[in-house]
């Protein structure tokens, strides 16, 4: 590291080095004096701790320069430009690699993962005897490194490099022998190289290790792989089994908190020919569908083909049935609402007996024999307990801000954030990404006031769902005027409401019959959630959807389009008491919404006949 003037910084004493390490791990975020003291002395500070700490900080500020180390509230902050820290560059390269892997570019993924991992020249803060708090801070970076190594192995296999990576895979397995996925990758590389006997021996080695050390057996995925290799192995023990064929986007993030849903969805995909995962934008339909497809891929001899809006022109022709018979393939139709003629495509695919379709869509496709499987947001915590939503937040926070750690006293903040976001995975992930620039306390305070900070893009976010606006804007733009007119007053209702409440909120601009018709559409489009209660059917809008509706309507007015959205210019004058209180949520950039609108217009220019024979 260099000083403010560009001179190399040299710190010879251990405690100033520990102090700087703690500040850099929280780069751009305030670290309280109490946390700094714990990093130096853990829970046993000497009587002179406060004076010593200020002396260390004063000396460090002189060496760094006042511009790099500043005082903030009850603590201190180091601010190093994004990209100047190896940890920042590492996280950026890993994100690029995951995007390349997800979009079917394994060679580029290999290059990016390799570049990221080459930044590591040892362990985190190697040479320093780390205290407990610093060990906690570095745990996220270590886990991200291990995950990148795991994913690099998968990228090598996807790129067809099985024969050239066996030695490297063996090294990675030895480095982390209890990460089962690595053993599976090694088995696949050996088998794909024509060394099935060694692949089976590798499984037996893992079996013995787990049995002797943990009293466990390999997991279901590895057992299935072992069975596949065993079934395909000839008398010489070296009949290769090709790597399962996969075309199109791949799962690129770890699915958190969906084990039960994944198992249930996998069972449906193996028993039924058309299964559609439905739910609101941002609930994780695509992620779960891709992850489930990867889980059951071995059961489909002709592999998996993923068809999304970006891949339709290249992957669809291969997936559609030809003159041959006997194909046994799984086709994932992703983001169906953006696929023109998705129902027609599904029918064409299902005309071949061996094809199974797993679709991700806000609404059912409406095809005979379709099994509709609604996906709900993640369960939210009642207090400061750990749930799937809090686990997702903590994992994504560690990926976005390496070194992020939540102290026991702040777990209630994480729980409160997840409750505020109704457990919607996209919203939780977007909030976690804001920890690159906000402290946990600052993030909680902002979200408690409004969800505006999730309506603008976060650094490193994907193009499809970089904001709540882009997640909901597409579907909202395609609603009819009547549905849009009803959605605005419904967004002003807090908590659950009845059909009568909805009619009263929309009066006098919509007749009760129109309210019922529009509400049915909003439920089908996953803008409104519904459930049965002893007192009748109840409805509600998820908080992120309420925030989106509150900010998109004023923006439409500013653009002069409110007539198309509301159906009547008198709505705001008649209900100013509702709309005026919402104007503060309309300050997000129009760029994400205009992008989704342009995508909508582009898609409307694509005819299904262009890619359905």
C-alpha positions as CSV (number, residue, x, y, z in Angstrom):
1,X,0.0,0.0,0.0
2,X,1.1,3.6,-0.7
3,X,0.7,6.8,1.2
4,X,-1.4,9.7,0.0
5,X,1.7,11.1,-1.8
6,X,2.4,7.7,-3.5
7,X,5.2,6.6,-1.3
8,X,5.3,2.9,-0.3
9,X,4.0,2.4,3.3
10,X,6.1,0.5,5.7
11,X,4.7,-0.6,9.1
12,X,7.1,-2.7,11.2
13,X,5.1,-3.0,14.4
14,X,2.3,-5.6,14.7
15,X,-0.5,-3.6,16.2
16,X,-0.4,-0.7,13.6
17,X,-0.5,-3.4,10.9
18,X,-3.5,-5.1,12.5
19,X,-5.1,-1.7,12.8
20,X,-4.6,-0.9,9.2
21,X,-5.8,-4.4,8.2
22,X,-9.0,-3.9,10.0
23,X,-9.7,-0.5,8.4
24,X,-8.8,-1.8,4.9
25,X,-11.1,-4.8,5.3
26,X,-13.9,-2.3,6.0
27,X,-12.7,0.0,3.2
28,X,-15.0,3.0,2.9
29,X,-17.0,2.1,6.0
30,X,-16.7,3.4,9.5
31,X,-15.1,1.1,12.1
32,X,-15.9,2.1,15.7
33,X,-13.1,2.5,18.3
34,X,-14.6,-0.4,20.2
35,X,-14.2,-2.7,17.2
36,X,-10.7,-1.5,16.6
37,X,-9.8,-2.1,20.2
38,X,-11.2,-5.7,19.9
39,X,-9.1,-6.3,16.8
40,X,-5.9,-5.4,18.7
41,X,-6.6,-6.9,22.2
42,X,-9.8,-9.0,21.6
43,X,-11.8,-9.0,24.9
44,X,-8.9,-8.2,27.2
45,X,-7.7,-4.6,26.5
46,X,-5.2,-3.1,28.9
47,X,-6.0,0.0,31.0
48,X,-4.1,2.1,28.5
49,X,-5.9,0.7,25.5
50,X,-7.8,3.9,24.6
51,X,-4.7,6.0,24.8
52,X,-2.6,3.5,22.9
53,X,-5.3,3.2,20.2
54,X,-5.4,6.9,19.6
55,X,-1.6,7.0,19.5
56,X,-1.5,4.3,16.8
57,X,-4.2,6.0,14.8
58,X,-2.4,9.4,15.0
59,X,0.8,7.8,13.8
60,X,-1.0,6.0,11.0
61,X,-2.7,9.1,9.9
62,X,0.6,10.9,9.6
63,X,2.0,8.2,7.5
64,X,-1.0,7.7,5.3
65,X,-2.1,11.3,5.0
66,X,-5.2,12.9,6.4
67,X,-7.1,12.3,3.2
68,X,-6.9,8.5,3.4
69,X,-7.7,8.1,7.1
70,X,-10.6,10.2,8.5
71,X,-12.6,10.4,11.6
72,X,-16.3,9.6,11.3
73,X,-18.8,9.6,14.2
74,X,-17.4,7.3,16.9
75,X,-14.8,5.7,14.7
76,X,-12.4,5.9,11.8
77,X,-12.6,5.2,8.1
78,X,-10.0,4.5,5.4
79,X,-11.1,5.2,1.9
80,X,-9.1,3.6,-0.9
81,X,-10.5,4.0,-4.4
82,X,-12.4,1.1,-5.8
83,X,-10.1,-1.1,-7.8
84,X,-7.0,-0.1,-5.9
85,X,-7.4,-3.0,-3.5
86,X,-6.7,-6.6,-4.6
87,X,-9.8,-7.7,-2.8
88,X,-11.9,-5.3,-4.9
89,X,-10.3,-6.4,-8.2
90,X,-10.7,-10.1,-7.1
91,X,-14.4,-9.6,-6.5
92,X,-14.9,-7.8,-9.8
93,X,-13.1,-10.6,-11.8
94,X,-15.1,-13.3,-10.1
95,X,-18.4,-11.5,-10.9
96,X,-17.3,-11.3,-14.6
97,X,-16.3,-14.9,-14.6
98,X,-19.7,-16.0,-13.2
99,X,-21.5,-13.9,-15.8
100,X,-19.5,-15.6,-18.5
101,X,-20.2,-19.0,-17.1
102,X,-23.9,-18.3,-16.8
103,X,-24.2,-17.0,-20.4
104,X,-22.5,-20.1,-22.0
105,X,-18.9,-18.7,-22.4
106,X,-16.8,-21.2,-20.4
107,X,-13.5,-20.3,-22.0
108,X,-13.9,-16.6,-20.9
109,X,-15.0,-17.8,-17.5
110,X,-11.8,-19.9,-17.2
111,X,-9.7,-16.8,-18.0
112,X,-11.5,-14.5,-15.6
113,X,-11.5,-17.0,-12.7
114,X,-7.8,-17.7,-13.3
115,X,-7.0,-14.0,-13.4
116,X,-8.9,-13.5,-10.1
117,X,-7.2,-16.4,-8.4
118,X,-3.7,-15.3,-9.6
119,X,-4.1,-12.2,-7.4
120,X,-3.7,-14.5,-4.3
121,X,-0.1,-14.8,-3.3
122,X,-0.9,-16.5,0.1
123,X,-3.6,-16.5,2.7
124,X,-5.5,-13.4,3.7
125,X,-3.1,-11.1,5.7
126,X,-0.5,-13.8,5.7
127,X,2.3,-13.2,8.2
128,X,0.0,-11.5,10.7
129,X,-1.2,-13.4,13.8
130,X,-4.8,-12.5,13.5
131,X,-7.1,-11.9,16.4
132,X,-10.6,-13.3,16.6
133,X,-12.4,-10.2,15.0
134,X,-9.9,-10.1,12.1
135,X,-10.3,-13.8,11.5
136,X,-14.1,-13.2,11.3
137,X,-13.5,-10.3,8.9
138,X,-11.3,-12.4,6.5
139,X,-13.6,-15.5,6.5
140,X,-15.8,-14.0,3.7
141,X,-12.8,-13.4,1.5
142,X,-11.5,-17.0,2.1
143,X,-14.9,-18.5,1.2
144,X,-15.2,-16.4,-1.9
145,X,-11.7,-17.7,-3.0
146,X,-12.7,-21.3,-2.4
147,X,-16.0,-20.8,-4.3
148,X,-14.1,-19.3,-7.2
149,X,-11.8,-22.4,-7.2
150,X,-14.8,-24.7,-7.2
151,X,-16.4,-22.8,-10.1
152,X,-13.2,-22.7,-12.1
153,X,-13.2,-26.5,-12.0
154,X,-16.8,-26.5,-13.5
155,X,-15.8,-23.9,-16.2
156,X,-12.9,-26.1,-17.2
157,X,-15.2,-29.1,-17.7
158,X,-17.7,-26.9,-19.6
159,X,-14.9,-25.8,-21.9
160,X,-14.0,-29.5,-22.7
161,X,-10.6,-29.4,-21.0
162,X,-11.1,-32.7,-19.0
163,X,-7.9,-34.3,-20.2
164,X,-5.7,-31.3,-19.3
165,X,-6.8,-30.5,-15.8
166,X,-6.7,-33.7,-13.8
167,X,-3.5,-32.8,-12.0
168,X,-4.8,-29.4,-11.1
169,X,-8.0,-30.9,-9.9
170,X,-6.2,-33.3,-7.7
171,X,-4.3,-30.4,-6.1
172,X,-7.5,-28.6,-5.4
173,X,-9.1,-31.7,-3.9
174,X,-6.1,-32.2,-1.6
175,X,-6.2,-28.6,-0.5
176,X,-9.9,-28.9,0.6
177,X,-10.7,-32.6,1.0
178,X,-14.2,-32.0,2.6
179,X,-15.6,-30.0,-0.3
180,X,-17.5,-32.8,-2.1
181,X,-18.1,-30.8,-5.2
182,X,-14.4,-30.9,-6.0
183,X,-14.3,-34.7,-5.8
184,X,-17.2,-34.8,-8.2
185,X,-15.4,-32.5,-10.7
186,X,-12.3,-34.7,-10.4
187,X,-14.4,-37.8,-11.1
188,X,-15.9,-36.1,-14.2
189,X,-12.6,-35.0,-15.5
190,X,-11.1,-38.5,-15.1
191,X,-14.1,-40.2,-16.7
192,X,-14.3,-37.7,-19.5
193,X,-10.7,-38.4,-20.2
194,X,-11.3,-42.1,-20.6
195,X,-10.1,-43.0,-17.1
196,X,-13.3,-44.4,-15.7
197,X,-11.5,-46.8,-13.4
198,X,-9.6,-44.0,-11.7
199,X,-12.9,-42.1,-11.4
200,X,-14.5,-45.0,-9.5
201,X,-11.4,-45.3,-7.3
202,X,-11.6,-41.6,-6.5
203,X,-15.2,-42.1,-5.3
204,X,-14.0,-45.0,-3.0
205,X,-11.3,-42.7,-1.7
206,X,-13.8,-40.1,-0.8
207,X,-16.1,-42.7,0.7
208,X,-13.4,-43.9,3.0
209,X,-12.4,-40.4,4.0
210,X,-15.9,-39.3,5.0
211,X,-16.6,-42.6,6.8
212,X,-13.4,-42.5,8.9
213,X,-13.4,-38.8,9.7
214,X,-17.1,-37.9,9.9
215,X,-19.0,-41.1,9.9
216,X,-20.9,-39.9,6.8
217,X,-21.4,-41.1,3.2
218,X,-21.0,-39.0,0.0
219,X,-24.0,-36.8,-0.8
220,X,-26.8,-37.6,-3.2
221,X,-25.2,-35.8,-6.2
222,X,-21.9,-37.7,-5.9
223,X,-23.7,-41.0,-5.4
224,X,-25.7,-40.4,-8.6
225,X,-22.5,-39.5,-10.5
226,X,-20.9,-42.7,-9.2
227,X,-23.9,-44.8,-10.4
228,X,-23.7,-43.1,-13.9
229,X,-20.0,-43.8,-14.3
230,X,-20.5,-47.4,-13.0
231,X,-23.3,-48.1,-15.5
232,X,-21.3,-46.7,-18.4
233,X,-18.0,-48.4,-17.6
234,X,-17.1,-51.3,-19.9
235,X,-15.2,-54.5,-19.0
236,X,-11.8,-52.7,-19.3
237,X,-13.0,-50.1,-16.8
238,X,-12.3,-47.3,-19.2
239,X,-15.4,-46.6,-21.2
240,X,-15.8,-42.8,-21.1
241,X,-19.0,-41.1,-20.2
242,X,-19.2,-37.7,-21.9
243,X,-19.8,-34.6,-19.7
244,X,-23.6,-34.1,-19.7
245,X,-24.6,-31.9,-22.7
246,X,-25.8,-28.4,-21.6
247,X,-26.6,-25.6,-24.0
248,X,-27.4,-22.1,-23.0
249,X,-27.1,-20.2,-19.7
250,X,-25.9,-22.1,-16.6
251,X,-26.6,-21.6,-12.9
252,X,-23.9,-19.2,-11.7
253,X,-24.8,-18.4,-8.1
254,X,-25.3,-20.6,-5.0
255,X,-29.0,-21.0,-4.3
256,X,-29.6,-20.2,-0.6
257,X,-32.5,-21.4,1.5
258,X,-34.3,-23.3,-1.3
259,X,-33.3,-27.0,-0.5
260,X,-36.9,-28.1,0.0
261,X,-38.2,-26.2,-3.0
262,X,-35.4,-27.6,-5.2
263,X,-36.1,-31.2,-4.2
264,X,-39.8,-30.7,-4.8
265,X,-39.3,-29.1,-8.1
266,X,-36.8,-31.8,-9.2
267,X,-39.4,-34.4,-8.4
268,X,-42.0,-32.7,-10.5
269,X,-39.6,-32.3,-13.4
270,X,-38.9,-36.0,-13.4
271,X,-42.6,-37.0,-13.2
272,X,-44.3,-34.4,-15.4
273,X,-43.6,-33.2,-18.9
274,X,-44.4,-29.5,-18.4
275,X,-43.7,-27.7,-15.1
276,X,-44.0,-23.9,-14.8
277,X,-42.4,-22.0,-11.9
278,X,-44.5,-18.9,-11.3
279,X,-44.1,-16.0,-8.9
280,X,-43.3,-12.2,-8.8
281,X,-40.3,-10.7,-10.4
282,X,-37.2,-11.1,-8.2
283,X,-38.4,-14.2,-6.3
284,X,-35.7,-16.4,-7.9
285,X,-37.7,-18.4,-10.5
286,X,-34.9,-18.5,-13.1
287,X,-32.2,-19.2,-10.6
288,X,-34.1,-22.1,-9.0
289,X,-35.1,-23.5,-12.4
290,X,-31.5,-23.5,-13.7
291,X,-30.2,-25.0,-10.4
292,X,-32.9,-27.7,-10.5
293,X,-32.1,-28.5,-14.1
294,X,-28.5,-28.9,-13.2
295,X,-29.5,-31.3,-10.4
296,X,-31.5,-33.6,-12.6
297,X,-29.4,-33.2,-15.8
298,X,-28.0,-36.8,-15.5
299,X,-31.5,-38.2,-15.8
300,X,-31.9,-36.8,-19.4
301,X,-29.7,-38.7,-21.8
302,X,-29.9,-35.9,-24.4
303,X,-28.9,-33.2,-21.9
304,X,-30.4,-29.8,-21.0
305,X,-31.1,-26.9,-23.3
306,X,-31.8,-23.5,-21.8
307,X,-33.8,-21.0,-23.9
308,X,-34.1,-17.4,-22.7
309,X,-34.7,-14.2,-24.7
310,X,-31.0,-13.8,-25.5
311,X,-30.4,-17.4,-26.5
312,X,-33.6,-18.2,-28.5
313,X,-32.0,-17.8,-31.9
314,X,-29.1,-20.0,-31.1
315,X,-30.4,-22.7,-28.8
316,X,-34.0,-23.2,-29.9
317,X,-33.3,-24.9,-33.2
318,X,-31.3,-27.6,-31.5
319,X,-34.0,-28.1,-28.8
320,X,-36.9,-28.4,-31.3
321,X,-37.8,-32.0,-32.3
322,X,-36.7,-33.1,-35.7
323,X,-37.4,-36.2,-37.7
324,X,-35.6,-38.5,-35.3
325,X,-37.4,-40.1,-32.4
326,X,-36.4,-41.2,-29.0
327,X,-34.9,-38.0,-27.7
328,X,-34.9,-37.6,-23.9
329,X,-34.1,-34.0,-23.1
330,X,-35.0,-31.3,-20.6
331,X,-35.7,-27.8,-22.0
332,X,-35.7,-24.8,-19.6
333,X,-37.8,-22.0,-20.9
334,X,-36.5,-19.0,-19.0
335,X,-38.2,-15.6,-18.6
336,X,-41.2,-16.7,-20.6
337,X,-42.9,-13.3,-20.5
338,X,-40.0,-11.9,-22.6
339,X,-40.1,-14.9,-25.0
340,X,-42.6,-14.1,-27.8
341,X,-44.9,-17.1,-28.4
342,X,-43.5,-19.0,-25.4
343,X,-46.6,-21.1,-25.2
344,X,-46.3,-22.0,-28.9
345,X,-42.7,-23.0,-28.3
346,X,-43.6,-25.2,-25.4
347,X,-46.3,-27.0,-27.4
348,X,-43.9,-27.6,-30.2
349,X,-41.3,-29.0,-27.8
350,X,-43.9,-31.2,-26.1
351,X,-44.9,-32.7,-29.5
352,X,-41.9,-35.0,-29.1
353,X,-42.6,-37.6,-26.4
354,X,-39.1,-37.5,-25.0
355,X,-39.0,-33.8,-24.2
356,X,-39.7,-32.3,-20.8
357,X,-40.2,-28.5,-20.3
358,X,-39.3,-26.6,-17.2
359,X,-40.5,-23.0,-17.5
360,X,-40.0,-19.9,-15.4
361,X,-42.7,-17.4,-15.9
362,X,-44.7,-14.8,-13.9
363,X,-47.9,-16.4,-15.2
364,X,-48.9,-20.0,-16.2
365,X,-48.5,-20.8,-19.9
366,X,-52.0,-22.1,-20.1
367,X,-51.2,-25.4,-21.8
368,X,-53.1,-28.6,-21.2
369,X,-51.2,-30.9,-18.7
370,X,-49.2,-28.0,-17.3
371,X,-48.2,-28.3,-13.6
372,X,-48.1,-24.8,-12.1
373,X,-45.7,-24.5,-9.2
374,X,-45.8,-21.1,-7.4
375,X,-42.5,-19.9,-5.8
376,X,-42.9,-17.6,-2.7
377,X,-40.4,-15.2,-1.3
378,X,-38.0,-16.5,1.4
379,X,-39.3,-16.8,4.9
380,X,-38.5,-13.7,7.0
381,X,-37.4,-13.8,10.7
382,X,-39.7,-12.9,13.5
383,X,-36.9,-11.4,15.6
384,X,-33.1,-11.8,15.2
385,X,-33.3,-15.5,14.4
386,X,-31.6,-16.9,11.4
387,X,-33.7,-17.7,8.3
388,X,-33.1,-18.4,4.7
389,X,-33.5,-14.6,4.0
390,X,-30.9,-13.6,6.5
391,X,-28.5,-16.3,5.3
392,X,-28.9,-15.0,1.7
393,X,-28.3,-11.4,2.9
394,X,-25.1,-12.4,4.8
395,X,-23.7,-14.5,1.9
396,X,-24.3,-11.8,-0.7
397,X,-23.0,-9.1,1.7
398,X,-19.7,-11.1,2.1
399,X,-19.5,-11.4,-1.7
400,X,-20.2,-7.7,-2.3
401,X,-18.0,-6.4,0.5
402,X,-15.3,-8.9,1.3
403,X,-14.5,-8.8,5.0
404,X,-18.1,-7.9,5.9
405,X,-19.0,-9.3,9.3
406,X,-22.1,-8.8,11.6
407,X,-21.5,-8.6,15.3
408,X,-24.0,-10.4,17.5
409,X,-25.6,-7.1,18.6
410,X,-26.3,-6.1,15.0
411,X,-28.1,-9.3,13.9
412,X,-31.4,-7.6,14.6
413,X,-30.6,-5.1,11.9
414,X,-30.2,-7.9,9.3
415,X,-33.5,-9.4,10.4
416,X,-35.2,-6.0,10.2
417,X,-33.9,-5.5,6.6
418,X,-35.1,-8.8,5.5
419,X,-38.6,-8.2,7.0
420,X,-38.7,-4.8,5.4
421,X,-38.0,-6.4,2.0
422,X,-40.6,-9.2,2.5
423,X,-37.9,-11.8,1.9
424,X,-37.9,-11.1,-1.8
425,X,-34.5,-12.6,-2.9
426,X,-33.7,-9.9,-5.5
427,X,-34.4,-7.1,-3.1
428,X,-32.3,-8.8,-0.4
429,X,-29.4,-9.2,-2.8
430,X,-29.7,-5.6,-4.0
431,X,-29.7,-4.4,-0.4
432,X,-26.6,-6.5,0.4
433,X,-24.8,-5.0,-2.6
434,X,-25.2,-1.5,-1.1
435,X,-22.9,-2.5,1.8
436,X,-20.0,-1.7,-0.6
437,X,-20.7,2.0,0.3
438,X,-23.0,1.9,3.3
439,X,-22.6,0.6,6.8
440,X,-25.2,-1.9,8.0
441,X,-26.7,0.7,10.3
442,X,-26.9,3.3,7.5
443,X,-28.5,0.7,5.1
444,X,-31.1,-0.2,7.7
445,X,-32.0,3.4,8.3
446,X,-32.3,4.2,4.6
447,X,-34.5,1.2,4.0
448,X,-36.7,2.0,7.0
449,X,-37.4,5.4,5.4
450,X,-38.0,4.1,1.9
451,X,-36.7,1.6,-0.7
452,X,-35.4,4.3,-3.0
453,X,-31.8,3.1,-2.8
454,X,-32.8,-0.2,-4.4
455,X,-34.3,1.6,-7.4
456,X,-30.9,2.6,-8.8
457,X,-28.3,0.2,-10.1
458,X,-25.7,-1.3,-7.7
459,X,-22.1,-1.9,-8.7
460,X,-21.6,-5.2,-10.3
461,X,-25.3,-6.0,-10.8
462,X,-26.6,-8.0,-13.8
463,X,-28.3,-6.2,-16.6
464,X,-31.5,-8.2,-16.3
465,X,-32.2,-7.4,-12.7
466,X,-30.0,-4.6,-11.6
467,X,-32.8,-2.7,-9.9
468,X,-36.3,-3.2,-8.6
469,X,-37.4,-1.0,-11.5
470,X,-35.9,-3.3,-14.2
471,X,-37.3,-6.4,-12.4
472,X,-40.9,-5.1,-12.4
473,X,-40.9,-2.5,-15.2
474,X,-41.3,-5.0,-18.1
475,X,-44.4,-6.7,-16.7
476,X,-45.8,-3.3,-15.5
477,X,-45.5,-1.8,-19.0
478,X,-47.5,-4.6,-20.5
479,X,-50.4,-4.3,-18.0
480,X,-53.7,-2.9,-19.3
481,X,-54.7,0.6,-18.4
482,X,-57.4,-0.8,-16.0
483,X,-54.8,-2.9,-14.1
484,X,-52.4,0.0,-13.9
485,X,-55.1,2.2,-12.6
486,X,-56.0,-0.2,-9.9
487,X,-52.4,-0.9,-8.9
488,X,-51.7,2.6,-7.7
489,X,-54.3,2.8,-4.9
490,X,-53.6,-0.8,-3.9
491,X,-50.0,0.2,-3.4
492,X,-51.1,2.8,-0.9
493,X,-52.8,0.1,1.3
494,X,-50.5,-1.3,4.0
495,X,-50.7,-4.9,4.9
496,X,-53.5,-7.3,3.7
497,X,-56.8,-6.1,2.2
498,X,-60.0,-7.7,0.9
499,X,-61.8,-7.3,-2.4
500,X,-64.1,-4.8,-0.7
501,X,-61.1,-2.8,0.4
502,X,-59.7,-2.8,-3.1
503,X,-63.0,-1.6,-4.6
504,X,-63.2,1.2,-2.1
505,X,-59.6,2.3,-2.8
506,X,-60.3,2.4,-6.5
507,X,-63.6,4.2,-6.2
508,X,-64.9,6.2,-8.1
509,X,-62.6,5.6,-11.0
510,X,-63.2,1.8,-11.4
511,X,-66.5,0.0,-11.0
512,X,-66.6,-3.0,-8.7
513,X,-66.9,-5.4,-11.6
514,X,-63.8,-3.8,-13.2
515,X,-61.9,-4.0,-9.9
516,X,-62.5,-7.8,-9.7
517,X,-61.4,-8.3,-13.3
518,X,-58.3,-6.2,-12.9
519,X,-57.4,-7.8,-9.5
520,X,-57.6,-11.3,-11.1
521,X,-55.1,-10.2,-13.7
522,X,-52.8,-8.6,-11.1
523,X,-52.8,-11.8,-9.1
524,X,-52.1,-13.9,-12.3
525,X,-49.2,-11.5,-13.2
526,X,-47.8,-11.9,-9.6
527,X,-48.1,-8.2,-8.8
528,X,-50.5,-9.1,-6.0
529,X,-50.2,-12.0,-3.6
530,X,-53.4,-13.8,-2.3
531,X,-54.2,-16.3,0.3
532,X,-57.3,-18.0,1.8
533,X,-58.2,-17.1,5.4
534,X,-61.2,-18.1,7.6
535,X,-62.6,-14.7,6.9
536,X,-62.2,-15.0,3.1
537,X,-59.6,-14.3,0.5
538,X,-57.0,-11.7,1.5
539,X,-54.6,-9.8,-0.8
540,X,-51.3,-7.8,-0.4
541,X,-48.5,-6.3,-2.3
542,X,-44.9,-7.2,-1.4
543,X,-43.1,-4.1,-0.1
544,X,-40.6,-4.0,-3.0
545,X,-43.5,-4.0,-5.5
546,X,-45.2,-1.2,-3.5
547,X,-42.0,0.8,-3.7
548,X,-41.8,0.3,-7.4
549,X,-45.4,1.3,-8.0
550,X,-45.0,4.4,-5.9
551,X,-42.0,5.7,-7.9
552,X,-43.0,4.7,-11.4
553,X,-46.4,6.5,-11.5
554,X,-45.0,10.0,-10.7
555,X,-42.3,9.4,-13.3
556,X,-44.9,8.5,-15.9
557,X,-46.7,11.8,-15.1
558,X,-43.5,13.8,-15.6
559,X,-43.0,12.1,-19.0
560,X,-46.6,13.0,-19.9
561,X,-47.7,9.4,-20.0
562,X,-49.9,9.3,-17.0
563,X,-53.0,9.1,-19.1
564,X,-51.9,5.7,-20.4
565,X,-51.1,4.5,-16.9
566,X,-54.0,5.8,-14.9
567,X,-56.7,6.0,-17.6
568,X,-57.9,9.4,-16.1
569,X,-56.1,12.6,-15.4
570,X,-58.5,13.3,-12.6
571,X,-57.2,10.5,-10.4
572,X,-54.5,12.5,-8.7
573,X,-56.7,15.5,-8.0
574,X,-59.3,13.1,-6.5
575,X,-56.9,11.2,-4.4
576,X,-54.1,13.7,-3.7
577,X,-54.0,12.6,0.0
578,X,-52.7,9.2,-1.2
579,X,-50.5,10.3,-4.1
580,X,-48.8,13.3,-2.4
581,X,-47.4,11.1,0.3
582,X,-45.8,8.9,-2.3
583,X,-44.0,11.5,-4.4
584,X,-40.8,11.2,-2.3
585,X,-40.2,7.7,-3.7
586,X,-40.0,8.8,-7.3
587,X,-36.5,10.0,-7.6
588,X,-34.8,7.0,-9.1
589,X,-33.1,7.3,-12.5
590,X,-35.3,6.6,-15.5
591,X,-32.6,4.7,-17.2
592,X,-33.4,1.2,-15.9
593,X,-37.1,1.6,-16.8
594,X,-36.4,3.0,-20.2
595,X,-34.1,0.1,-20.8
596,X,-36.9,-2.4,-20.0
597,X,-39.3,-0.5,-22.2
598,X,-36.9,-0.6,-25.1
599,X,-36.4,-4.4,-24.5
600,X,-40.2,-4.7,-24.6
601,X,-40.4,-2.9,-27.9
602,X,-37.6,-4.9,-29.4
603,X,-39.2,-8.2,-28.3
604,X,-42.5,-7.1,-29.9
605,X,-40.7,-7.0,-33.2
606,X,-39.7,-10.7,-32.9
607,X,-42.3,-13.1,-34.4
608,X,-42.5,-16.6,-32.9
609,X,-42.6,-17.9,-36.5
610,X,-39.0,-16.6,-36.9
611,X,-37.8,-19.4,-34.7
612,X,-40.6,-22.0,-34.5
613,X,-40.7,-24.2,-37.6
